[in-house]
Amino acid sequence: LSLSQVLFEENSWIRKVILNRPTKLNSLSFHMVSQMLKKLKEYEKDSRVKLVILKGNGRAFCAGGDCATLIHFCTTGHWSFGASFFRKQYTLDYVLATHDKTLVSLIDGVVMGGGAGLSMNAKFRVVTEKAVFAMPEAILGVFPDVGASYFLSKLPGYFGEYLGLTGARLDGAEMVACGLATHFVFSKDLPSLEKELDGVNSTDPTVVSKVINKFIEASSIKSTSAFKRMDIINKCFSRKTVEEILSALENEARNGANIWIAAAIKSMKAASPTSLKIFLKSIREGRGQDIDQCLIREFRMISHVMRKTVNNDFYKGCRAIFFDKDKQPRWELSKLELVSSELVNQYFTKVDDDDWEDLQLDARFSEANLIRAKL
């Protein structure tokens, strides 16, 4: 009997969406995304539903999209399989970001890539001491997507650039400090918190907030955390180009490096130069855009990646990490200076294919949107 990859629990006014591929760190399949999209749309229409809880079984919330399967389908079939997976995934991220019910993400473990797209758009994002956040896409030859150019660009200073360009990992305390998470709770207290949330019969976020606040713990970030050095982050990551960011970091490293600076340099040098450049342009555009504009733009970018119109780095990255596991991707353009701005701009243009359409997101007049419109 095949177990469901997503479980849906429904009681009176609470709905739970539980990712259930623990052996695969709950990585997202096409099937999971489709099921969640269908259910979340149903919950919106159901006036009985007051609260939706998102969580993952096992030691991860969700480690991202199932890239290995995606690449397999694209190489044995057609690139549009990948594009249709992302079309559905981005639509789901948008529905979550604009949902008119109160959403609570319980993050007790790994949350990366596509998992961030699911959880970062919830009003309440509860993390524990086991939480690990990262957007390591550039190491795979792709770029932080799923709305990352929106939610990372809203972090303090240039911390979003730092996370997206280096793929650096954050723990739960750091997630709360920088604003990616709203509350810190001990892992052992999550079952009790969930039990109390089951009793919330109100759409009022302050009621939910009061329940979560009973369980929150003070969390302090380590002295070695990069977030403690926002002065250096802003100085380096505010630069115009990836080359300038890297050389600013190398200058800092010469002035007596913090451990995190050396790690940042190392991971940027291992990442796809093309990925770094398209992400930097993406997050800079995202600063002035809404979530829907960011997702529509990222969909164009990811479609070019799937179609290999500009280069083949995503396929090369996946070969090195998932298939041959030699961790030695041979990037098509191996140096930053080989990646021209003309090449970068190609990722942001409409895909020239008869069967292809831009991502269509319906205008959703949820309370969230109306509140935003008033701000």
C-alpha positions as CSV (number, residue, x, y, z in Angstrom):
1,L,0.0,0.0,0.0
2,S,1.5,3.3,-1.0
3,L,1.4,5.8,1.8
4,S,0.0,9.3,1.0
5,Q,2.8,11.8,0.5
6,V,0.7,14.5,2.1
7,L,-1.8,13.9,4.9
8,F,-4.8,16.2,5.5
9,E,-6.4,16.2,8.9
10,E,-9.7,18.0,9.3
11,N,-11.4,18.6,12.6
12,S,-14.2,21.1,13.1
13,W,-12.5,24.4,12.3
14,I,-8.8,23.4,12.0
15,R,-7.2,22.0,9.0
16,K,-3.7,20.4,9.0
17,V,-1.5,19.9,6.0
18,I,1.2,17.3,6.9
19,L,4.1,16.6,4.5
20,N,4.6,12.8,4.7
21,R,7.8,11.7,2.8
22,P,10.1,11.5,5.8
23,T,12.7,9.3,4.1
24,K,13.0,12.0,1.4
25,L,13.0,14.8,3.9
26,N,9.5,15.7,2.6
27,S,10.9,16.8,-0.7
28,L,8.0,18.0,-2.9
29,S,6.7,15.8,-5.8
30,F,4.3,17.0,-8.5
31,H,1.6,14.9,-6.8
32,M,2.1,16.6,-3.4
33,V,2.0,20.1,-4.8
34,S,-1.2,19.3,-6.8
35,Q,-2.9,17.9,-3.7
36,M,-2.0,20.8,-1.5
37,L,-3.1,23.3,-4.1
38,K,-6.5,21.7,-4.4
39,K,-7.0,21.4,-0.6
40,L,-5.9,24.9,0.2
41,K,-8.4,26.3,-2.4
42,E,-11.1,24.2,-0.8
43,Y,-10.2,25.5,2.7
44,E,-10.6,29.1,1.5
45,K,-14.1,28.5,0.3
46,D,-15.1,26.7,3.5
47,S,-16.5,29.2,6.0
48,R,-16.0,26.7,8.9
49,V,-12.2,26.7,8.5
50,K,-10.5,29.2,10.8
51,L,-6.9,28.0,10.9
52,V,-4.6,26.0,8.7
53,I,-1.5,24.3,10.2
54,L,1.4,23.3,7.9
55,K,4.0,20.8,9.2
56,G,6.2,17.9,8.2
57,N,6.6,14.3,9.5
58,G,10.1,13.2,10.4
59,R,13.2,15.3,10.9
60,A,12.4,17.8,8.2
61,F,9.7,20.3,7.4
62,C,10.6,20.1,3.7
63,A,14.0,20.0,2.1
64,G,12.7,21.5,-1.2
65,G,11.6,20.2,-4.6
66,D,12.4,16.7,-5.7
67,C,15.1,17.8,-8.2
68,A,16.3,14.3,-9.1
69,T,12.9,13.2,-10.3
70,L,12.4,16.5,-12.0
71,I,15.6,16.2,-14.0
72,H,14.9,12.6,-14.8
73,F,11.5,13.6,-16.4
74,C,13.1,16.5,-18.2
75,T,15.9,14.5,-19.7
76,T,13.9,11.5,-20.6
77,G,10.8,13.5,-21.7
78,H,10.4,17.2,-22.3
79,W,11.6,20.4,-20.5
80,S,8.0,21.5,-20.1
81,F,7.5,18.8,-17.4
82,G,9.8,20.8,-15.2
83,A,8.1,24.0,-16.1
84,S,4.7,22.6,-15.3
85,F,5.9,21.4,-11.9
86,F,7.1,25.0,-11.1
87,R,4.0,26.5,-12.5
88,K,1.9,24.5,-10.0
89,Q,4.4,25.1,-7.2
90,Y,4.5,28.8,-7.6
91,T,0.7,29.0,-7.8
92,L,0.6,27.1,-4.5
93,D,3.1,29.5,-3.0
94,Y,1.0,32.4,-4.1
95,V,-2.2,30.9,-2.7
96,L,-0.4,30.4,0.6
97,A,0.9,34.0,0.6
98,T,-2.6,35.4,-0.1
99,H,-4.7,32.9,1.8
100,D,-7.6,34.4,3.7
101,K,-7.4,31.9,6.6
102,T,-4.7,32.2,9.3
103,L,-1.8,30.0,8.4
104,V,0.7,28.6,10.9
105,S,3.9,26.8,9.8
106,L,5.5,24.6,12.4
107,I,9.2,24.2,11.4
108,D,10.9,21.5,13.5
109,G,13.8,20.6,11.2
110,V,15.2,21.3,7.8
111,V,13.4,23.9,5.7
112,M,15.1,24.6,2.4
113,G,14.2,25.8,-1.1
114,G,10.7,24.8,-2.0
115,G,10.0,24.2,1.7
116,A,10.7,27.9,2.4
117,G,8.2,28.7,-0.4
118,L,5.5,26.8,1.6
119,S,6.3,28.0,5.0
120,M,7.7,31.6,4.7
121,N,4.4,32.9,3.3
122,A,2.4,31.9,6.4
123,K,1.4,34.6,8.9
124,F,2.9,32.6,11.8
125,R,6.2,30.8,11.4
126,V,7.2,28.8,14.5
127,V,10.7,27.3,14.6
128,T,12.5,25.1,17.2
129,E,16.1,24.5,18.1
130,K,16.1,21.8,15.4
131,A,15.2,24.2,12.6
132,V,17.7,24.7,9.8
133,F,17.0,27.2,7.0
134,A,18.9,27.5,3.7
135,M,18.5,28.5,0.1
136,P,21.4,26.5,-1.4
137,E,20.1,26.6,-5.0
138,A,23.1,28.3,-6.6
139,I,25.3,25.2,-5.7
140,L,22.8,23.2,-7.8
141,G,23.1,25.6,-10.8
142,V,19.7,27.1,-10.3
143,F,18.7,30.1,-8.2
144,P,16.7,30.8,-5.0
145,D,13.1,30.9,-6.3
146,V,9.6,30.1,-4.8
147,G,9.2,33.8,-4.0
148,A,12.7,34.1,-2.5
149,S,13.2,37.4,-4.4
150,Y,10.2,38.6,-2.3
151,F,10.8,37.2,1.2
152,L,14.6,37.4,1.2
153,S,14.5,41.0,-0.1
154,K,12.4,42.0,2.9
155,L,15.0,40.9,5.5
156,P,17.1,43.6,7.3
157,G,19.8,45.3,5.2
158,Y,21.4,43.0,2.6
159,F,21.0,39.8,4.7
160,G,18.8,38.3,1.9
161,E,21.6,38.7,-0.6
162,Y,24.0,37.0,1.8
163,L,21.6,34.0,2.3
164,G,20.8,33.6,-1.4
165,L,24.4,34.0,-2.8
166,T,26.1,31.8,-0.2
167,G,23.4,29.2,0.7
168,A,24.4,29.8,4.3
169,R,22.4,27.8,7.0
170,L,20.5,29.5,9.8
171,D,19.3,27.9,13.0
172,G,15.9,28.7,14.6
173,A,17.3,31.5,16.8
174,E,18.8,33.2,13.7
175,M,15.6,32.8,11.8
176,V,13.7,34.6,14.5
177,A,16.4,37.3,14.8
178,C,16.3,38.2,11.1
179,G,12.5,37.9,10.7
180,L,12.2,34.7,8.7
181,A,10.4,33.1,11.7
182,T,7.9,34.8,14.1
183,H,8.3,32.6,17.2
184,F,10.8,30.2,18.8
185,V,9.4,27.2,20.7
186,F,11.2,24.1,22.1
187,S,10.7,21.0,19.9
188,K,9.4,19.1,22.9
189,D,6.6,21.7,23.4
190,L,5.3,21.5,19.8
191,P,2.7,18.7,20.5
192,S,1.2,20.8,23.4
193,L,1.2,23.9,21.3
194,E,-0.6,22.0,18.5
195,K,-3.1,20.7,21.0
196,E,-3.9,24.3,22.1
197,L,-4.1,25.5,18.5
198,D,-6.7,22.8,17.9
199,G,-9.0,24.7,20.2
200,V,-8.8,28.0,18.4
201,N,-12.2,28.8,16.9
202,S,-11.4,32.3,15.6
203,T,-10.0,33.9,12.4
204,D,-8.4,36.6,14.6
205,P,-4.6,36.4,14.4
206,T,-4.2,38.0,17.8
207,V,-6.0,35.0,19.3
208,V,-3.6,32.6,17.6
209,S,-0.7,34.8,18.7
210,K,-1.8,34.6,22.3
211,V,-1.8,30.8,22.1
212,I,1.7,30.6,20.6
213,N,3.0,33.2,23.1
214,K,2.3,30.8,26.0
215,F,5.0,28.5,24.6
216,I,7.7,30.8,23.3
217,E,11.2,30.6,24.7
218,A,13.9,33.3,24.6
219,S,16.4,32.4,21.9
220,S,19.8,34.0,21.6
221,I,22.0,33.8,18.5
222,K,25.6,32.6,18.8
223,S,28.4,35.2,18.9
224,T,29.8,33.7,15.7
225,S,26.5,34.2,13.8
226,A,26.8,36.3,10.6
227,F,23.7,38.2,11.7
228,K,25.7,39.7,14.5
229,R,27.9,41.3,11.8
230,M,25.3,43.2,9.8
231,D,27.8,46.0,9.4
232,I,30.1,43.7,7.3
233,I,27.1,42.0,5.5
234,N,25.8,45.4,4.4
235,K,29.2,46.7,3.4
236,C,29.9,43.7,1.2
237,F,26.5,42.5,-0.1
238,S,25.2,46.0,-1.0
239,R,27.7,46.1,-3.9
240,K,26.3,46.3,-7.5
241,T,27.9,43.1,-8.9
242,V,28.7,39.6,-7.7
243,E,32.4,40.3,-8.5
244,E,32.4,43.3,-6.3
245,I,30.6,41.4,-3.5
246,L,33.2,38.7,-3.6
247,S,36.2,41.0,-3.7
248,A,34.7,43.0,-0.7
249,L,34.4,39.7,1.2
250,E,38.0,38.8,0.3
251,N,39.1,42.2,1.6
252,E,37.3,41.5,4.9
253,A,38.9,38.1,5.1
254,R,42.4,39.7,4.9
255,N,41.5,42.0,7.8
256,G,41.2,39.0,10.2
257,A,38.3,36.9,9.0
258,N,35.3,35.7,10.9
259,I,34.7,32.0,10.2
260,W,31.4,32.9,8.3
261,I,33.3,35.1,5.8
262,A,35.6,32.3,4.8
263,A,32.6,30.0,4.4
264,A,30.7,32.6,2.3
265,I,33.7,33.0,0.0
266,K,34.1,29.2,-0.4
267,S,30.5,28.5,-1.2
268,M,30.2,31.4,-3.7
269,K,33.3,30.1,-5.5
270,A,31.7,26.6,-5.6
271,A,28.4,27.9,-6.9
272,S,27.4,28.4,-10.6
273,P,28.6,31.9,-11.6
274,T,25.5,32.2,-13.8
275,S,23.2,31.3,-10.9
276,L,24.8,33.9,-8.6
277,K,24.3,36.6,-11.2
278,I,20.7,35.9,-12.0
279,F,19.8,35.7,-8.3
280,L,21.4,39.0,-7.6
281,K,19.4,40.7,-10.3
282,S,16.3,38.8,-9.2
283,I,16.5,39.9,-5.5
284,R,17.3,43.5,-6.5
285,E,14.1,43.6,-8.6
286,G,12.2,41.8,-5.9
287,R,12.8,44.7,-3.4
288,G,10.3,46.9,-5.2
289,Q,7.8,44.2,-6.2
290,D,4.9,42.3,-4.7
291,I,4.8,38.5,-4.2
292,D,2.8,37.9,-7.5
293,Q,5.3,40.0,-9.6
294,C,8.2,38.1,-8.0
295,L,6.7,34.7,-8.8
296,I,5.8,35.6,-12.4
297,R,9.4,36.8,-13.0
298,E,10.9,33.8,-11.3
299,F,8.7,31.5,-13.4
300,R,10.2,33.0,-16.6
301,M,13.7,32.5,-15.1
302,I,13.1,28.9,-14.1
303,S,11.5,28.1,-17.5
304,H,14.7,29.3,-19.2
305,V,16.7,27.1,-16.8
306,M,14.5,24.0,-17.6
307,R,14.7,24.6,-21.3
308,K,18.5,25.1,-21.2
309,T,18.0,28.2,-23.5
310,V,20.9,30.1,-21.9
311,N,22.9,27.3,-20.3
312,N,22.8,23.8,-18.9
313,D,24.0,24.5,-15.3
314,F,21.0,23.1,-13.4
315,Y,21.4,19.7,-15.2
316,K,25.2,19.8,-14.5
317,G,24.6,20.6,-10.8
318,C,22.1,17.8,-10.4
319,R,24.4,15.3,-12.1
320,A,27.2,16.2,-9.6
321,I,25.0,16.2,-6.5
322,F,22.2,13.7,-7.0
323,F,23.3,11.2,-9.7
324,D,27.1,10.8,-9.9
325,K,27.5,12.3,-6.5
326,D,31.1,13.4,-7.2
327,K,30.1,17.0,-6.1
328,Q,32.2,18.3,-9.0
329,P,29.9,20.2,-11.2
330,R,31.6,21.5,-14.4
331,W,29.7,24.8,-14.9
332,E,29.3,25.9,-18.5
333,L,30.7,29.4,-17.7
334,S,33.2,28.7,-15.0
335,K,34.2,32.3,-14.1
336,L,32.0,35.2,-13.1
337,E,33.6,37.5,-15.7
338,L,32.4,35.2,-18.4
339,V,28.8,35.7,-17.5
340,S,27.8,38.9,-19.3
341,S,24.8,41.1,-18.4
342,E,23.3,40.3,-21.8
343,L,23.3,36.6,-20.8
344,V,21.8,37.4,-17.4
345,N,19.1,39.5,-19.0
346,Q,18.0,36.6,-21.2
347,Y,16.6,34.8,-18.1
348,F,14.2,37.7,-17.6
349,T,12.7,37.7,-21.1
350,K,9.6,35.9,-22.2
351,V,10.3,32.3,-23.4
352,D,10.1,32.0,-27.1
353,D,8.1,28.8,-27.5
354,D,4.6,28.4,-29.1
355,D,3.3,26.2,-26.3
356,W,4.6,28.3,-23.5
357,E,2.8,30.9,-21.4
358,D,3.8,33.2,-18.6
359,L,2.6,32.3,-15.1
360,Q,-1.0,33.4,-14.7
361,L,-2.0,34.4,-11.1
362,D,-5.6,35.3,-10.5
363,A,-6.1,38.6,-8.7
364,R,-7.0,37.5,-5.2
365,F,-8.9,39.9,-3.0
366,S,-8.0,38.4,0.3
367,E,-7.8,40.4,3.4
368,A,-4.0,40.2,3.2
369,N,-4.1,42.0,-0.1
370,L,-6.6,44.6,1.0
371,I,-4.5,45.3,4.1
372,R,-1.4,45.6,1.9
373,A,-3.2,47.9,-0.5
374,K,-4.0,50.2,2.5
375,L,-0.4,50.4,3.7
